[in-house]
Amino acid sequence: MVCIAIVAGEASGDLLGAPLIRELKKTYPDAEFFGIAGPEMMAAGCQSLYPMEALSVMGFEALKHLPQLLAMRKQLYQRIVQKKPDVFIGIDAPDFNLTLERKLKSTGIRTVHYVSPSVWAWRQWRVKKISHSVDLMLTLFPFEVAFYAKHNINARFVGHPLADMIPLQAEKQQARQALDITTQHHLVALLPGSRMGELQRLSGLFIRSAEICASRMEGVEFIVPFANDKTRQFFQTTLDELKPQMTFRLISGRSREVMQASDVVLLASGTAALEAMLLKRPMVVSYKLSALTYWILKTFRILKVSMYSLPNLLAGKKIVEEYVQEEANPENLGNAVVRLLSDETHKQSLIETYESIHQTLRQNASQQAALAITELMTQES
């Protein structure tokens, strides 16, 4: 019987792992899946030996839990080696999975890593560790394969699950009805990030940028979605302090619907920019790190890309406005939003480019990933 070990470290990995398991079961209906899984993967038939939440800790919290994480990884390694699965699949969570993959690979177990770390952008020295850890890297973006080829690492582009999930045509009015938005004015969505560090750097900036936008153009309204109550409360406190001369509609969750309902999106660089692109929404991207972190990245040339947002990286050229550090100021961001609201020709050209990239990423990722893993499993040693 085929046996597959699989580890996901957070909710996004759980959402990738569940359809992958279902696809693999089409080829191996009696396969046994075990490892670390969330509720979606468990529902798909994976036995979870440890709670996935144990891997979801970040930053200083992760340091606090480091002894438990290391002990858990050691125990998991021993259990996997004991069962000798046909393949190990690590989904994202590179800090945990790559070390585990390296140890498993050294015992002769085939290893797959699903979702490439952003090694092409920064901390490129990690590529050496990856080469010793994985037999196959499954990437979500096509440009990542070329990077790995330079380092003689076997990589396969499988497409992005979001591109499969989001329709090629995202209806604006449908989203507005779902959110009970009746305005006929321009609607600008603000997404200052889901982590507190991002919110602290961008909330005030985005509020002031909205003021600039409203002063330059009549008939503009603003809507802001939040990942949780904590981030919503932080933004509300910032509003109370700054007292802008306009109202903001605050929404709990539903960020995708908010972007779909909008005319333009002002957002923090990250996955939200990819989502906005797949929804075919014009956007302005802001990227702001702490002054010390940015100084270290620039001084020691750790950052290896000249563009930061995924739409620009995928296009291989600047198609969306992105503003970094000092350039990310209210004047620049507010004026960029106004330009997008005003220029229909540019917006249409942008949407056509978005559609082309969406088609490239729309590969039925779970099916392609399962096919690549099956090919690896059936190769002779």
Residue, then its C-alpha position, 0 to 999 in steps of 0.5 A: m500500500v502506498c504511504i505518504a507523509i505530509v506536513a502543513g504548517e498553517a491554514s494556507g498550507d491546509l487549504l493546499g494540502a486537502p485538494l492535493i490529497r484528493e487528487l493523489k487518491k484518484t491514483y492511489p485510492d487506498a493510500e495512507f496519509f499521515g503527518i501534520a494536518g489541519p481540519e481540511m486535510m484531515a477531512a480529506g483523509c490525513q492522520s495528524l500526529y500533532p496539532m497544526e497550530a503548533l507550527s503556526v507560531m511566528g516571530f518572538e512567539a516562535l522563539k518561545h516555543l522553539p524547544q517544543l518545536l524542535a522536540m516535535r520535529k525530532q519525534l516526527y522524523q523518527r516516526i516517518v523514518q520508522k514508517k518509510p513512506d513512499v514520499f514526504i511532502g512539505i507544504d510551505a513552512p520552510d523553516f520547519n520543513l526544509t530541515l526535516e526534508r534534508k534529514l529524510k532525504s539523507t535516509g533515502i526517502r523522496t522529498v517534495h516541497y510545495v510552495s517555494p520560499s522567496v529565495w529568489a528575492w532575498r536570503q539566496w544562500r538558502v538555495k544550498k540548503i534546498s538543494h540538499s533537502v528536496d528531490l522536487m520543488l513545486t512552484l506556484f509561479p513560472f519564473e521560480v523554475a528558471f531560478y532553480a534551474k540555475h542551481n540544478i534543482n528539480a522544480r516544476f511549475v504547477g500553477h497557483p490555486l488562487a488562479d483556479m479558484i477565482p473566476l476569470q471575470a469577477e463581477k463588481q456589482q455582484a460583490r457590491q450587492a453581497l456587501d450591501i453597497t449601494t453607492q454609485h461613487h468610485l469605491v477605493a478599497l484599503l488593505p493595510g495588511s493583516r499583521m500588526g507590524e504592517l498595520q502600524r506602518l501603513s494605517g495612518l499612511f493609507i488614511r492620509s493617502a485617502e484624504i489626498c485622494a478625496s481632496r483631488m477628486e469628488g465622489v470617492e468612498f473608502i472601504v477597509p476589510f480586516a482579518n480580525d477584531k484586533t486589527r480592526q480596533f487598531f485601525q479604528t484607534t488610528l482613525d480616532e487619532l487622525k480625525p480625517q474629514m471623511t468616513f471609512r466603511l470598516i468590514s470584518g473579513r470578506s477581503r476578497e469581496v471588498m476588492q471585487a466590489s472596488d474600483v481601485v485597491l490601495l494595499a500592502s505588498g503581498t498575497a493581496a496584490l496577487e488576489a487583486m490582480l486575479l480579480k482584475r482590479p487596478m491597484v497601488v502597492s505600498y511596501k514599508l519595512s522598519a527603518l532598521t530592517y530596510w537599511i540592513l537589506k539595502t546595505f548588505r544587498i540581501l534583497k535581490v529584486s528591483m520590483y516587489s509586488l507579485p503582479n510586476l514580478l509575474a509580468g517581468k516589468k512594472i505594470v502596477e505602481e509600487y512605492v517603497q519606504e520614503e516614496a510610500n507617502p500620502e502624496n504619492l499614494g493618493n495621486a496614484v489612486v486618482r490617476l487610476l480612477s481617472d484613466e479608463t484607457h490605462k485601466q483597460s490595458l492593465i486588465e488585459t495584462y492581468e487576464s493574460i497572467h491569470q491564464t498562465l497561473r490557471q493550471n489546475a494546481s492540485q492536479q498538476a502537483a499530484l501528477a508531478i509527485t506521482e512521477l517522482m514516486t514511480q521513478e526508479s531509484 
